């Protein structure tokens, strides 16, 4: 599996792109994406505070 992280400015915020390539057998893209979103939401809450 290969993961590349790209950050860019977007309207006063930071946009993060984390495409995954060559997922291991048995991991479906539709299962992988929500897990990555959750992983990124946690540190974002620490920096930004609660919504």
PDBQT receptor file of N, H, CA, C and O in Angstrom, charges set to zero:
ATOM      1  N   UNK A   1       0.856  -1.167   0.000  1.00  0.00    +0.000 N 
ATOM      2  CA  UNK A   1       0.000   0.000   0.000  1.00  0.00    +0.000 C 
ATOM      3  C   UNK A   1       0.900   1.227   0.000  1.00  0.00    +0.000 C 
ATOM      4  O   UNK A   1       1.922   1.261   0.685  1.00  0.00    +0.000 OA
ATOM      5  N   UNK A   2       0.517   2.214  -0.761  1.00  0.00    +0.000 N 
ATOM      6  H   UNK A   2      -0.313   2.187  -1.317  1.00  0.00    +0.000 HD
ATOM      7  CA  UNK A   2       1.265   3.467  -0.853  1.00  0.00    +0.000 C 
ATOM      8  C   UNK A   2       0.320   4.616  -0.499  1.00  0.00    +0.000 C 
ATOM      9  O   UNK A   2      -0.805   4.688  -0.994  1.00  0.00    +0.000 OA
ATOM     10  N   UNK A   3       0.805   5.521   0.377  1.00  0.00    +0.000 N 
ATOM     11  H   UNK A   3       1.719   5.462   0.779  1.00  0.00    +0.000 HD
ATOM     12  CA  UNK A   3       0.009   6.665   0.802  1.00  0.00    +0.000 C 
ATOM     13  C   UNK A   3       0.841   7.925   0.568  1.00  0.00    +0.000 C 
ATOM     14  O   UNK A   3       1.988   8.013   1.006  1.00  0.00    +0.000 OA
ATOM     15  N   UNK A   4       0.248   8.901  -0.130  1.00  0.00    +0.000 N 
ATOM     16  H   UNK A   4      -0.684   8.829  -0.485  1.00  0.00    +0.000 HD
ATOM     17  CA  UNK A   4       0.906  10.184  -0.361  1.00  0.00    +0.000 C 
ATOM     18  C   UNK A   4       0.015  11.269   0.224  1.00  0.00    +0.000 C 
ATOM     19  O   UNK A   4      -1.177  11.325  -0.080  1.00  0.00    +0.000 OA
ATOM     20  N   UNK A   5       0.579  12.126   1.057  1.00  0.00    +0.000 N 
ATOM     21  H   UNK A   5       1.547  12.081   1.304  1.00  0.00    +0.000 HD
ATOM     22  CA  UNK A   5      -0.198  13.191   1.684  1.00  0.00    +0.000 C 
ATOM     23  C   UNK A   5       0.152  14.524   1.041  1.00  0.00    +0.000 C 
ATOM     24  O   UNK A   5       1.325  14.881   0.932  1.00  0.00    +0.000 OA
ATOM     25  N   UNK A   6      -0.880  15.264   0.611  1.00  0.00    +0.000 N 
ATOM     26  H   UNK A   6      -1.833  14.974   0.699  1.00  0.00    +0.000 HD
ATOM     27  CA  UNK A   6      -0.695  16.576   0.007  1.00  0.00    +0.000 C 
ATOM     28  C   UNK A   6      -1.560  17.575   0.771  1.00  0.00    +0.000 C 
ATOM     29  O   UNK A   6      -2.744  17.330   1.003  1.00  0.00    +0.000 OA
ATOM     30  N   UNK A   7      -0.966  18.696   1.157  1.00  0.00    +0.000 N 
ATOM     31  H   UNK A   7      -0.004  18.895   0.969  1.00  0.00    +0.000 HD
ATOM     32  CA  UNK A   7      -1.711  19.758   1.834  1.00  0.00    +0.000 C 
ATOM     33  C   UNK A   7      -1.710  20.997   0.952  1.00  0.00    +0.000 C 
ATOM     34  O   UNK A   7      -0.727  21.286   0.269  1.00  0.00    +0.000 OA
ATOM     35  N   UNK A   8      -2.828  21.729   0.971  1.00  0.00    +0.000 N 
ATOM     36  H   UNK A   8      -3.627  21.494   1.526  1.00  0.00    +0.000 HD
ATOM     37  CA  UNK A   8      -2.893  22.983   0.226  1.00  0.00    +0.000 C 
ATOM     38  C   UNK A   8      -3.864  23.921   0.922  1.00  0.00    +0.000 C 
ATOM     39  O   UNK A   8      -4.761  23.480   1.640  1.00  0.00    +0.000 OA
ATOM     40  N   UNK A   9      -3.679  25.221   0.706  1.00  0.00    +0.000 N 
ATOM     41  H   UNK A   9      -2.950  25.579   0.123  1.00  0.00    +0.000 HD
ATOM     42  CA  UNK A   9      -4.574  26.217   1.280  1.00  0.00    +0.000 C 
ATOM     43  C   UNK A   9      -5.884  26.245   0.522  1.00  0.00    +0.000 C 
ATOM     44  O   UNK A   9      -5.904  26.131  -0.703  1.00  0.00    +0.000 OA
ATOM     45  N   UNK A  10      -6.980  26.396   1.251  1.00  0.00    +0.000 N 
ATOM     46  H   UNK A  10      -6.964  26.489   2.247  1.00  0.00    +0.000 HD
ATOM     47  CA  UNK A  10      -8.294  26.439   0.629  1.00  0.00    +0.000 C 
ATOM     48  C   UNK A  10      -9.209  27.335   1.458  1.00  0.00    +0.000 C 
ATOM     49  O   UNK A  10      -9.725  26.904   2.489  1.00  0.00    +0.000 OA
ATOM     50  N   UNK A  11      -9.414  28.572   1.023  1.00  0.00    +0.000 N 
ATOM     51  H   UNK A  11      -8.994  28.923   0.186  1.00  0.00    +0.000 HD
ATOM     52  CA  UNK A  11     -10.343  29.504   1.681  1.00  0.00    +0.000 C 
ATOM     53  C   UNK A  11     -10.095  29.616   3.184  1.00  0.00    +0.000 C 
ATOM     54  O   UNK A  11     -11.027  29.467   3.975  1.00  0.00    +0.000 OA
ATOM     55  N   UNK A  12      -8.860  29.876   3.583  1.00  0.00    +0.000 N 
ATOM     56  H   UNK A  12      -8.103  29.997   2.941  1.00  0.00    +0.000 HD
ATOM     57  CA  UNK A  12      -8.549  30.056   4.991  1.00  0.00    +0.000 C 
ATOM     58  C   UNK A  12      -8.428  28.769   5.778  1.00  0.00    +0.000 C 
ATOM     59  O   UNK A  12      -8.292  28.801   7.001  1.00  0.00    +0.000 OA
ATOM     60  N   UNK A  13      -8.474  27.651   5.105  1.00  0.00    +0.000 N 
ATOM     61  H   UNK A  13      -8.584  27.625   4.112  1.00  0.00    +0.000 HD
ATOM     62  CA  UNK A  13      -8.347  26.354   5.765  1.00  0.00    +0.000 C 
ATOM     63  C   UNK A  13      -7.238  25.564   5.076  1.00  0.00    +0.000 C 
ATOM     64  O   UNK A  13      -6.635  26.036   4.113  1.00  0.00    +0.000 OA
ATOM     65  N   UNK A  14      -6.982  24.392   5.563  1.00  0.00    +0.000 N 
ATOM     66  H   UNK A  14      -7.472  24.008   6.346  1.00  0.00    +0.000 HD
ATOM     67  CA  UNK A  14      -6.011  23.516   4.922  1.00  0.00    +0.000 C 
ATOM     68  C   UNK A  14      -6.732  22.302   4.381  1.00  0.00    +0.000 C 
ATOM     69  O   UNK A  14      -7.422  21.599   5.119  1.00  0.00    +0.000 OA
ATOM     70  N   UNK A  15      -6.574  22.057   3.106  1.00  0.00    +0.000 N 
ATOM     71  H   UNK A  15      -6.013  22.627   2.506  1.00  0.00    +0.000 HD
ATOM     72  CA  UNK A  15      -7.147  20.876   2.470  1.00  0.00    +0.000 C 
ATOM     73  C   UNK A  15      -6.083  19.788   2.461  1.00  0.00    +0.000 C 
ATOM     74  O   UNK A  15      -4.945  20.029   2.059  1.00  0.00    +0.000 OA
ATOM     75  N   UNK A  16      -6.450  18.608   2.897  1.00  0.00    +0.000 N 
ATOM     76  H   UNK A  16      -7.374  18.412   3.223  1.00  0.00    +0.000 HD
ATOM     77  CA  UNK A  16      -5.524  17.483   2.939  1.00  0.00    +0.000 C 
ATOM     78  C   UNK A  16      -6.043  16.385   2.025  1.00  0.00    +0.000 C 
ATOM     79  O   UNK A  16      -7.191  15.955   2.139  1.00  0.00    +0.000 OA
ATOM     80  N   UNK A  17      -5.186  15.937   1.121  1.00  0.00    +0.000 N 
ATOM     81  H   UNK A  17      -4.253  16.286   1.029  1.00  0.00    +0.000 HD
ATOM     82  CA  UNK A  17      -5.522  14.818   0.241  1.00  0.00    +0.000 C 
ATOM     83  C   UNK A  17      -4.598  13.667   0.596  1.00  0.00    +0.000 C 
ATOM     84  O   UNK A  17      -3.385  13.845   0.711  1.00  0.00    +0.000 OA
ATOM     85  N   UNK A  18      -5.183  12.471   0.771  1.00  0.00    +0.000 N 
ATOM     86  H   UNK A  18      -6.168  12.327   0.678  1.00  0.00    +0.000 HD
ATOM     87  CA  UNK A  18      -4.409  11.304   1.154  1.00  0.00    +0.000 C 
ATOM     88  C   UNK A  18      -4.848  10.116   0.294  1.00  0.00    +0.000 C 
ATOM     89  O   UNK A  18      -5.548   9.226   0.777  1.00  0.00    +0.000 OA
ATOM     90  N   UNK A  19      -4.440  10.100  -0.970  1.00  0.00    +0.000 N 
ATOM     91  H   UNK A  19      -3.871  10.823  -1.362  1.00  0.00    +0.000 HD
ATOM     92  CA  UNK A  19      -4.827   8.966  -1.814  1.00  0.00    +0.000 C 
ATOM     93  C   UNK A  19      -4.047   7.706  -1.423  1.00  0.00    +0.000 C 
ATOM     94  O   UNK A  19      -2.844   7.765  -1.168  1.00  0.00    +0.000 OA
ATOM     95  N   UNK A  20      -4.735   6.590  -1.381  1.00  0.00    +0.000 N 
ATOM     96  H   UNK A  20      -5.712   6.543  -1.588  1.00  0.00    +0.000 HD
ATOM     97  CA  UNK A  20      -4.112   5.296  -1.104  1.00  0.00    +0.000 C 
ATOM     98  C   UNK A  20      -4.078   4.492  -2.397  1.00  0.00    +0.000 C 
ATOM     99  O   UNK A  20      -5.062   4.430  -3.133  1.00  0.00    +0.000 OA
ATOM    100  N   UNK A  21      -2.942   3.885  -2.657  1.00  0.00    +0.000 N 
ATOM    101  H   UNK A  21      -2.142   3.935  -2.059  1.00  0.00    +0.000 HD
ATOM    102  CA  UNK A  21      -2.789   3.054  -3.851  1.00  0.00    +0.000 C 
ATOM    103  C   UNK A  21      -2.375   1.653  -3.428  1.00  0.00    +0.000 C 
ATOM    104  O   UNK A  21      -1.722   1.460  -2.402  1.00  0.00    +0.000 OA
ATOM    105  N   UNK A  22      -2.759   0.701  -4.224  1.00  0.00    +0.000 N 
ATOM    106  H   UNK A  22      -3.289   0.858  -5.058  1.00  0.00    +0.000 HD
ATOM    107  CA  UNK A  22      -2.384  -0.695  -3.990  1.00  0.00    +0.000 C 
ATOM    108  C   UNK A  22      -2.784  -1.167  -2.591  1.00  0.00    +0.000 C 
ATOM    109  O   UNK A  22      -1.962  -1.683  -1.834  1.00  0.00    +0.000 OA
ATOM    110  N   UNK A  23      -4.060  -0.980  -2.267  1.00  0.00    +0.000 N 
ATOM    111  H   UNK A  23      -4.728  -0.560  -2.882  1.00  0.00    +0.000 HD
ATOM    112  CA  UNK A  23      -4.558  -1.459  -0.979  1.00  0.00    +0.000 C 
ATOM    113  C   UNK A  23      -4.345  -2.967  -0.878  1.00  0.00    +0.000 C 
ATOM    114  O   UNK A  23      -4.456  -3.676  -1.878  1.00  0.00    +0.000 OA
ATOM    115  N   UNK A  24      -4.042  -3.459   0.318  1.00  0.00    +0.000 N 
ATOM    116  H   UNK A  24      -3.952  -2.883   1.130  1.00  0.00    +0.000 HD
ATOM    117  CA  UNK A  24      -3.880  -4.903   0.487  1.00  0.00    +0.000 C 
ATOM    118  C   UNK A  24      -5.178  -5.639   0.163  1.00  0.00    +0.000 C 
ATOM    119  O   UNK A  24      -6.274  -5.095   0.300  1.00  0.00    +0.000 OA
ATOM    120  N   UNK A  25      -5.029  -6.855  -0.257  1.00  0.00    +0.000 N 
ATOM    121  H   UNK A  25      -4.139  -7.297  -0.368  1.00  0.00    +0.000 HD
ATOM    122  CA  UNK A  25      -6.190  -7.682  -0.562  1.00  0.00    +0.000 C 
ATOM    123  C   UNK A  25      -7.068  -7.776   0.683  1.00  0.00    +0.000 C 
ATOM    124  O   UNK A  25      -6.569  -7.970   1.792  1.00  0.00    +0.000 OA
ATOM    125  N   UNK A  26      -8.351  -7.641   0.496  1.00  0.00    +0.000 N 
ATOM    126  H   UNK A  26      -8.757  -7.483  -0.405  1.00  0.00    +0.000 HD
ATOM    127  CA  UNK A  26      -9.286  -7.723   1.611  1.00  0.00    +0.000 C 
ATOM    128  C   UNK A  26      -9.694  -6.370   2.170  1.00  0.00    +0.000 C 
ATOM    129  O   UNK A  26     -10.644  -6.295   2.949  1.00  0.00    +0.000 OA
ATOM    130  N   UNK A  27      -9.006  -5.302   1.795  1.00  0.00    +0.000 N 
ATOM    131  H   UNK A  27      -8.235  -5.363   1.162  1.00  0.00    +0.000 HD
ATOM    132  CA  UNK A  27      -9.398  -3.957   2.231  1.00  0.00    +0.000 C 
ATOM    133  C   UNK A  27     -10.050  -3.260   1.042  1.00  0.00    +0.000 C 
ATOM    134  O   UNK A  27      -9.414  -3.023   0.015  1.00  0.00    +0.000 OA
ATOM    135  N   UNK A  28     -11.310  -2.944   1.202  1.00  0.00    +0.000 N 
ATOM    136  H   UNK A  28     -11.826  -3.137   2.036  1.00  0.00    +0.000 HD
ATOM    137  CA  UNK A  28     -12.039  -2.297   0.120  1.00  0.00    +0.000 C 
ATOM    138  C   UNK A  28     -11.879  -0.784   0.228  1.00  0.00    +0.000 C 
ATOM    139  O   UNK A  28     -11.878  -0.244   1.334  1.00  0.00    +0.000 OA
ATOM    140  N   UNK A  29     -11.743  -0.086  -0.913  1.00  0.00    +0.000 N 
ATOM    141  H   UNK A  29     -11.744  -0.525  -1.812  1.00  0.00    +0.000 HD
ATOM    142  CA  UNK A  29     -11.623   1.377  -0.881  1.00  0.00    +0.000 C 
ATOM    143  C   UNK A  29     -12.766   2.041  -0.107  1.00  0.00    +0.000 C 
ATOM    144  O   UNK A  29     -12.543   3.019   0.607  1.00  0.00    +0.000 OA
ATOM    145  N   UNK A  30     -13.967   1.526  -0.243  1.00  0.00    +0.000 N 
ATOM    146  H   UNK A  30     -14.148   0.732  -0.823  1.00  0.00    +0.000 HD
ATOM    147  CA  UNK A  30     -15.112   2.136   0.446  1.00  0.00    +0.000 C 
ATOM    148  C   UNK A  30     -15.038   1.917   1.959  1.00  0.00    +0.000 C 
ATOM    149  O   UNK A  30     -15.733   2.607   2.704  1.00  0.00    +0.000 OA
ATOM    150  N   UNK A  31     -14.225   0.984   2.428  1.00  0.00    +0.000 N 
ATOM    151  H   UNK A  31     -13.660   0.423   1.822  1.00  0.00    +0.000 HD
ATOM    152  CA  UNK A  31     -14.001   0.808   3.864  1.00  0.00    +0.000 C 
ATOM    153  C   UNK A  31     -12.795   1.619   4.330  1.00  0.00    +0.000 C 
ATOM    154  O   UNK A  31     -12.777   2.109   5.459  1.00  0.00    +0.000 OA
ATOM    155  N   UNK A  32     -11.803   1.762   3.480  1.00  0.00    +0.000 N 
ATOM    156  H   UNK A  32     -11.818   1.364   2.563  1.00  0.00    +0.000 HD
ATOM    157  CA  UNK A  32     -10.574   2.469   3.820  1.00  0.00    +0.000 C 
ATOM    158  C   UNK A  32     -10.814   3.973   3.997  1.00  0.00    +0.000 C 
ATOM    159  O   UNK A  32     -10.277   4.579   4.924  1.00  0.00    +0.000 OA
ATOM    160  N   UNK A  33     -11.606   4.569   3.125  1.00  0.00    +0.000 N 
ATOM    161  H   UNK A  33     -12.042   4.077   2.372  1.00  0.00    +0.000 HD
ATOM    162  CA  UNK A  33     -11.809   6.025   3.156  1.00  0.00    +0.000 C 
ATOM    163  C   UNK A  33     -12.427   6.520   4.462  1.00  0.00    +0.000 C 
ATOM    164  O   UNK A  33     -11.915   7.481   5.036  1.00  0.00    +0.000 OA
ATOM    165  N   UNK A  34     -13.505   5.907   4.958  1.00  0.00    +0.000 N 
ATOM    166  H   UNK A  34     -13.921   5.127   4.492  1.00  0.00    +0.000 HD
ATOM    167  CA  UNK A  34     -14.058   6.400   6.233  1.00  0.00    +0.000 C 
ATOM    168  C   UNK A  34     -13.065   6.275   7.391  1.00  0.00    +0.000 C 
ATOM    169  O   UNK A  34     -13.041   7.125   8.281  1.00  0.00    +0.000 OA
ATOM    170  N   UNK A  35     -12.257   5.234   7.382  1.00  0.00    +0.000 N 
ATOM    171  H   UNK A  35     -12.276   4.543   6.659  1.00  0.00    +0.000 HD
ATOM    172  CA  UNK A  35     -11.256   5.089   8.432  1.00  0.00    +0.000 C 
ATOM    173  C   UNK A  35     -10.228   6.202   8.395  1.00  0.00    +0.000 C 
ATOM    174  O   UNK A  35      -9.821   6.708   9.441  1.00  0.00    +0.000 OA
ATOM    175  N   UNK A  36      -9.802   6.589   7.195  1.00  0.00    +0.000 N 
ATOM    176  H   UNK A  36     -10.132   6.178   6.346  1.00  0.00    +0.000 HD
ATOM    177  CA  UNK A  36      -8.836   7.672   7.064  1.00  0.00    +0.000 C 
ATOM    178  C   UNK A  36      -9.459   8.998   7.473  1.00  0.00    +0.000 C 
ATOM    179  O   UNK A  36      -8.802   9.816   8.117  1.00  0.00    +0.000 OA
ATOM    180  N   UNK A  37     -10.714   9.222   7.109  1.00  0.00    +0.000 N 
ATOM    181  H   UNK A  37     -11.248   8.558   6.586  1.00  0.00    +0.000 HD
ATOM    182  CA  UNK A  37     -11.392  10.463   7.519  1.00  0.00    +0.000 C 
ATOM    183  C   UNK A  37     -11.456  10.570   9.041  1.00  0.00    +0.000 C 
ATOM    184  O   UNK A  37     -11.211  11.636   9.606  1.00  0.00    +0.000 OA
ATOM    185  N   UNK A  38     -11.785   9.470   9.691  1.00  0.00    +0.000 N 
ATOM    186  H   UNK A  38     -11.985   8.604   9.232  1.00  0.00    +0.000 HD
ATOM    187  CA  UNK A  38     -11.840   9.453  11.150  1.00  0.00    +0.000 C 
ATOM    188  C   UNK A  38     -10.466   9.751  11.736  1.00  0.00    +0.000 C 
ATOM    189  O   UNK A  38     -10.348  10.516  12.693  1.00  0.00    +0.000 OA
ATOM    190  N   UNK A  39      -9.434   9.151  11.166  1.00  0.00    +0.000 N 
ATOM    191  H   UNK A  39      -9.530   8.530  10.389  1.00  0.00    +0.000 HD
ATOM    192  CA  UNK A  39      -8.070   9.369  11.656  1.00  0.00    +0.000 C 
ATOM    193  C   UNK A  39      -7.660  10.830  11.513  1.00  0.00    +0.000 C 
ATOM    194  O   UNK A  39      -6.942  11.345  12.371  1.00  0.00    +0.000 OA
ATOM    195  N   UNK A  40      -8.094  11.512  10.457  1.00  0.00    +0.000 N 
ATOM    196  H   UNK A  40      -8.677  11.093   9.761  1.00  0.00    +0.000 HD
ATOM    197  CA  UNK A  40      -7.758  12.921  10.259  1.00  0.00    +0.000 C 
ATOM    198  C   UNK A  40      -8.649  13.847  11.089  1.00  0.00    +0.000 C 
ATOM    199  O   UNK A  40      -8.220  14.940  11.457  1.00  0.00    +0.000 OA
ATOM    200  N   UNK A  41      -9.868  13.431  11.384  1.00  0.00    +0.000 N 
ATOM    201  H   UNK A  41     -10.216  12.543  11.085  1.00  0.00    +0.000 HD
ATOM    202  CA  UNK A  41     -10.779  14.261  12.179  1.00  0.00    +0.000 C 
ATOM    203  C   UNK A  41     -10.285  14.430  13.608  1.00  0.00    +0.000 C 
ATOM    204  O   UNK A  41     -10.465  15.494  14.201  1.00  0.00    +0.000 OA
ATOM    205  N   UNK A  42      -9.680  13.423  14.155  1.00  0.00    +0.000 N 
ATOM    206  H   UNK A  42      -9.534  12.559  13.673  1.00  0.00    +0.000 HD
ATOM    207  CA  UNK A  42      -9.239  13.495  15.552  1.00  0.00    +0.000 C 
ATOM    208  C   UNK A  42      -8.211  14.597  15.778  1.00  0.00    +0.000 C 
ATOM    209  O   UNK A  42      -8.414  15.438  16.654  1.00  0.00    +0.000 OA
ATOM    210  N   UNK A  43      -7.101  14.625  15.010  1.00  0.00    +0.000 N 
ATOM    211  H   UNK A  43      -6.936  13.942  14.299  1.00  0.00    +0.000 HD
ATOM    212  CA  UNK A  43      -6.153  15.729  15.235  1.00  0.00    +0.000 C 
ATOM    213  C   UNK A  43      -6.742  17.086  14.850  1.00  0.00    +0.000 C 
ATOM    214  O   UNK A  43      -6.374  18.104  15.436  1.00  0.00    +0.000 OA
ATOM    215  N   UNK A  44      -7.652  17.113  13.871  1.00  0.00    +0.000 N 
ATOM    216  H   UNK A  44      -7.950  16.286  13.395  1.00  0.00    +0.000 HD
ATOM    217  CA  UNK A  44      -8.267  18.382  13.488  1.00  0.00    +0.000 C 
ATOM    218  C   UNK A  44      -9.049  18.956  14.668  1.00  0.00    +0.000 C 
ATOM    219  O   UNK A  44      -9.005  20.164  14.900  1.00  0.00    +0.000 OA
ATOM    220  N   UNK A  45      -9.761  18.119  15.415  1.00  0.00    +0.000 N 
ATOM    221  H   UNK A  45      -9.797  17.138  15.227  1.00  0.00    +0.000 HD
ATOM    222  CA  UNK A  45     -10.521  18.602  16.582  1.00  0.00    +0.000 C 
ATOM    223  C   UNK A  45      -9.583  19.160  17.650  1.00  0.00    +0.000 C 
ATOM    224  O   UNK A  45      -9.927  20.121  18.338  1.00  0.00    +0.000 OA
ATOM    225  N   UNK A  46      -8.407  18.565  17.791  1.00  0.00    +0.000 N 
ATOM    226  H   UNK A  46      -8.127  17.785  17.232  1.00  0.00    +0.000 HD
ATOM    227  CA  UNK A  46      -7.450  19.076  18.778  1.00  0.00    +0.000 C 
ATOM    228  C   UNK A  46      -6.968  20.463  18.399  1.00  0.00    +0.000 C 
ATOM    229  O   UNK A  46      -6.785  21.321  19.262  1.00  0.00    +0.000 OA
ATOM    230  N   UNK A  47      -6.763  20.682  17.112  1.00  0.00    +0.000 N 
ATOM    231  H   UNK A  47      -6.912  19.985  16.411  1.00  0.00    +0.000 HD
ATOM    232  CA  UNK A  47      -6.249  21.969  16.640  1.00  0.00    +0.000 C 
ATOM    233  C   UNK A  47      -7.366  23.007  16.573  1.00  0.00    +0.000 C 
ATOM    234  O   UNK A  47      -7.186  24.145  17.005  1.00  0.00    +0.000 OA
ATOM    235  N   UNK A  48      -8.500  22.620  16.040  1.00  0.00    +0.000 N 
ATOM    236  H   UNK A  48      -8.646  21.695  15.689  1.00  0.00    +0.000 HD
ATOM    237  CA  UNK A  48      -9.595  23.557  15.774  1.00  0.00    +0.000 C 
ATOM    238  C   UNK A  48     -10.546  23.706  16.947  1.00  0.00    +0.000 C 
ATOM    239  O   UNK A  48     -11.230  24.724  17.051  1.00  0.00    +0.000 OA
ATOM    240  N   UNK A  49     -10.607  22.736  17.820  1.00  0.00    +0.000 N 
ATOM    241  H   UNK A  49     -10.052  21.909  17.735  1.00  0.00    +0.000 HD
ATOM    242  CA  UNK A  49     -11.569  22.729  18.907  1.00  0.00    +0.000 C 
ATOM    243  C   UNK A  49     -12.864  22.081  18.452  1.00  0.00    +0.000 C 
ATOM    244  O   UNK A  49     -13.011  21.755  17.274  1.00  0.00    +0.000 OA
ATOM    245  N   UNK A  50     -13.800  21.891  19.359  1.00  0.00    +0.000 N 
ATOM    246  H   UNK A  50     -13.681  22.156  20.316  1.00  0.00    +0.000 HD
ATOM    247  CA  UNK A  50     -15.066  21.246  18.997  1.00  0.00    +0.000 C 
ATOM    248  C   UNK A  50     -15.868  22.087  18.010  1.00  0.00    +0.000 C 
ATOM    249  O   UNK A  50     -15.783  23.315  17.990  1.00  0.00    +0.000 OA
ATOM    250  N   UNK A  51     -16.639  21.392  17.203  1.00  0.00    +0.000 N 
ATOM    251  H   UNK A  51     -16.708  20.395  17.219  1.00  0.00    +0.000 HD
ATOM    252  CA  UNK A  51     -17.475  22.064  16.191  1.00  0.00    +0.000 C 
ATOM    253  C   UNK A  51     -18.667  22.723  16.818  1.00  0.00    +0.000 C 
ATOM    254  O   UNK A  51     -19.475  23.332  16.118  1.00  0.00    +0.000 OA
TER     255      UNK A  51
